[in-house]
């Protein structure tokens, strides 16, 4: 396992975090600095992992607004969404993703969260294994169908 330091995201981390996200996370398109504005909602939930002063991974989560009726149905009071977790593949299987997720869970437990949710792309098999190892359960499937243009008017 690498000598890991996990800390809060700082503004000077922006370029490398965007690069990690675009290189190693699964999105429908590239992200940029504008996409990171979501992190203003709960900056304590934006963490980076460093090894030898180099950022090798990051995670961001935030409190999600859920209708009271749904919260009662789920038996919870505060729900967190993990928006993104990315780790440079050179550092895979060294516990970085696990450490980031554990730290994020600890932060949100202290802040009163009692449920975490996330979306894991089907192609992110290693991420799915991590989430399952951490106790996440599948609650839904996001599916899509690409339609072909109609030939009739």
N, C-alpha and C positions, 0 to 999 in steps of 0.2 A: 504494500500500500504506500502511496506517496505521502510526503509531509504536506498536509493540506491546511490551508487557512481559509476560513469562511468569514466573510464580512459583508457589511451593507454596500450596495451599489453606490458609487460616487460618479459625478458628472464626467470625470475624465475617463471612466470606463466605457463610455457610450460607443466609441468606434469598435472596440474589440467585441463588445456584447452584440452589436448589430452584425458583425462579421460571423461570430459563432452561430447566431440565430439563422442567418442566411445560408451558412455552410452546412449546419448539422441538425437543424430543426425542420419539421415538415409543415410548410405553409403552401398556400395556393399561389403565392407570389412573394417577391422580396419585401422585407420590412426596412423601415428607415427610422430616423430619429423621431419623426412625428408619431410613429406607432408606439414609441416608448412613453408617450404622455399618459397612457393608462396607468403607469406606475405611480403617478402623482396621487392616485386614490388611496394608496396605502404603501408609502415608501419603505416601511419596515419590512415589507414582504418581498423586497427586491434584493437578492443576495448574489454574491459572486464567490467562486471558489478559486483560490490562487495556489499555485505551486511554484516556488522559486520566483515570486513576484510576477508571475505570468498568470493571467486569467485563463482557466481551462474549462470553466463551466459557469452556469448561472441558472437561477430560478426566480420566478415571480408568481405571487399569488395575491389575491385581494378578496375582501368581503363582497359577496354577491347579494344584491337585493332580491329577496324571495318573498312572495306574498305570504302574509300571516297564515292563511288557510293551508298553504302548502307546507309551511314549517310545522304546523300542528300535525298534519297528515304524516310527515316524515318523523315526527317526534324529536325535533331539534329546534334550536333558537337562532343560531348564526351559522351561515354556510360560507365556506371559502371555495373559490375557484383557483386551481393552479393553471395559470395561463400558459406558461412555457417553462420547460426544463431542457437545457441543452448542455452537452458535455463533448469536448473535443474527442473524437474516436481514438486518438493516440493514448488517451487516459482511461479508456473503457476498462471495466472489470477491476477497478481500483477503489471502488466505494465512494466515488465522488457524487454520483447521482443520489445514492442512498443518503450520504451525509447532508447534501443540500436539502433533500426532502425532509429528513428528520429535523433539521434546524428550522425549516419553514413551519413544520407541524408544531414544534415547540413554541415558536413565536405566536402562532395563531391560537394555540391552547391558552396561553397566558392572556391573550386578547379576548377570550371568551368563545371561540369557535367550537362547535361540536359536530361538524360534518365538513368533509372535503369532497370536492368534485373536480373532475378534469375530463378532457377529451384526449384520447390517445389515437392517433392515426393508425389504421390497420397495418400499414407497412412498417410501423415502429415497433417491431417485435421485441427488441431488447427493452425498450421503455415499458411495454406491456408487462414483461416479466418482472421488472423492477416494481411497478405499481402493485402487481399481484403479491409479490413477496412482502410488500409493506402493508398488505391487508385490504387494498382496494378491491371492490367487487364490480363486475359489469352490471350496469343497471339499464342500459339502452344500447342500441346500435344506430349509428348515424349512417344512412344509406343514401345513395344518389343514383340517378339514371340520366344518362346523357341522351337527349332526344335528337333524332336526325330531322333535318328540315323536311317538311311535308312537300310532296310533289304535286299535290292538288291545290287548287285555289279555292 
